[in-house]
Amino acid sequence: MRPVYFDTTTHAITVYSSIASVDFGYTYTANSLLIDGEDGFWISTALNGLYYYNRQTGKTIHYTYSESPGSLSTNQLMNLVLDPQ
């Protein structure tokens, strides 16, 4: 999975390095992309949880369902919405 950012002010396109390895025997569907105010991409997937990519550091965090408290309740995420607070 490789994010591409288009700056609507400057019309510049930035292609970022791959943020997740892909198992070609598995279908990956990105359902929603949210860009937060802190240089991060949040990407929800149909079956593979949530990815956070920091554009400044190049680091990726992958959130998935587990039985641990505080984890996602499912890996099937359809949409992302930015909390105004």
N, C-alpha and C positions, 0 to 999 in steps of 0.2 A: 504494500500500500504506500503510495507516494503522493503527498499533498502538493497541490499547485495553487499558488496565491496570485490573484490578479488585483493590482492596486488600481481602483477606479479613478483616482486623482491623477496619477502619473502614467497610467496605462502600462505599467511595468509588470512583467510576468516573472515570478520566481518559482522554480521547481525545486522542491526540497528532497533530500535524500530519503530513501525508503525508511518508513517508521515501523514496519512490521514485516517479518518474513512470511511468505505465503506458501502454504502446503498446496501444491497443485492438484491434489486429490480432494480438496475441500473448497466449497464455494464461499467466497467472501463478498458480502454486499454491504457497502457503506450506505446507511440510510439517511444520515444527517451530519452536517458539518457546522460547527459553531466556532467563531473566532471571538475569543474573549478580549477584554481590554488590557490584558497583560501579556501580549505576544504569544498566546497559546491557541492551538487548534484542538477542539474536542470532536471526536469522530465516533458516532454510534454505529453499530453494526447489527445485522440481522441475527447472527448466531454467535458472534465472537466478542461480545461485551463492548467496552468503551476504551478508546485510546485518547491519551492526552499527549500532545507534542508541543514542546516549548521551542519556538522559532529562534530564540536567542542562544540557548544552550545546545540545541539539537538533541535533547534528551526526550525519551518517550516513556510514558507510564501506561501499562495495560491493566485495566480493571476488569475483573471477571467475577462471575458468581462463585461463591463457595459457601460452606455452612458456617463460616466464621462471622461473628457479629461485625456489622459495618460494611460487609461486602455488598455487591449488587444483588438484587433479589432475583435477577435473571440475566442471561447473556443476550436475550432478544430485546434490543432497544430500537425503537422506531423513530424517535424525534428528540431533539434537544432544544431547550428554551433558556435563554439567558435570564437569570434572576436580576431584576433591576437594583437590588440592594447589594 
